[in-house]
């Protein structure tokens, strides 16, 4: 299905169907984001940032919230 077909289909949804679709799509996007974060963690992409944050905390440059 092409994006233009999806747009047309979404425009034809009833209000309650659109609300259901929006809810599903938001959850879908969140799951993609979660998967990306997990993949980045496994690939050690956040290691430097985590070390910097830990150092800043130990030096008193930030505090727990």
N, C-alpha and C positions, 0 to 999 in steps of 0.2 A: 504494500500500500504506500502510495506517495504522500508527501506532506500536504499537498493540495487536497487530496482525497480525505485525509484526516481532518483538515480544517473544515471542509464541507460537512463531514459527518458530525463533528462537534457542534457546528452551528445549527444542526437539525435536532439536537437533543432537547427534550423537554426540560423544564427548570429543575425538577427533582433528579432527572438523569444526569444533568450537567453537574449538579452539586455532588452526586455520587462519583462521577468521573473526576472532578477536581480533587476530592478527598483521596481517591485512589492514586491519582497522579502525584500528589504531594507526598504520599507515603512511598511511592515508587522512587521519586527523586531522592528522598531521604535515605532509602536503602542503597541507592547508587553512591551517595556521598559517604555513607558508613563503610561501604566496601572499599572505596578509594582510600579512606583514612586507614583502614586495616591493612590494605596493600602497602601503603606508604610506611606504616609502622614496621611491617615485616621487612621492608626493604631498607630499614634504618634511616629513612629520609628525615626523621625528626630528632635524631640523636643529638646533633649539635645544638638545636634549639632547646632540647630538654636539659642538656648540660649547662647551657647559658642561664636558663631559668633557675636551675638548682643552685648555681653559683650566686646569682643575684639574690636569691632567698637567703642563702647562708651568710651573705655579706650585709644583710639587713636592708637591701635596696627595695624590697617588696615585703608584703605580709600576707598572711592567710586572710581570706574573706569569708 
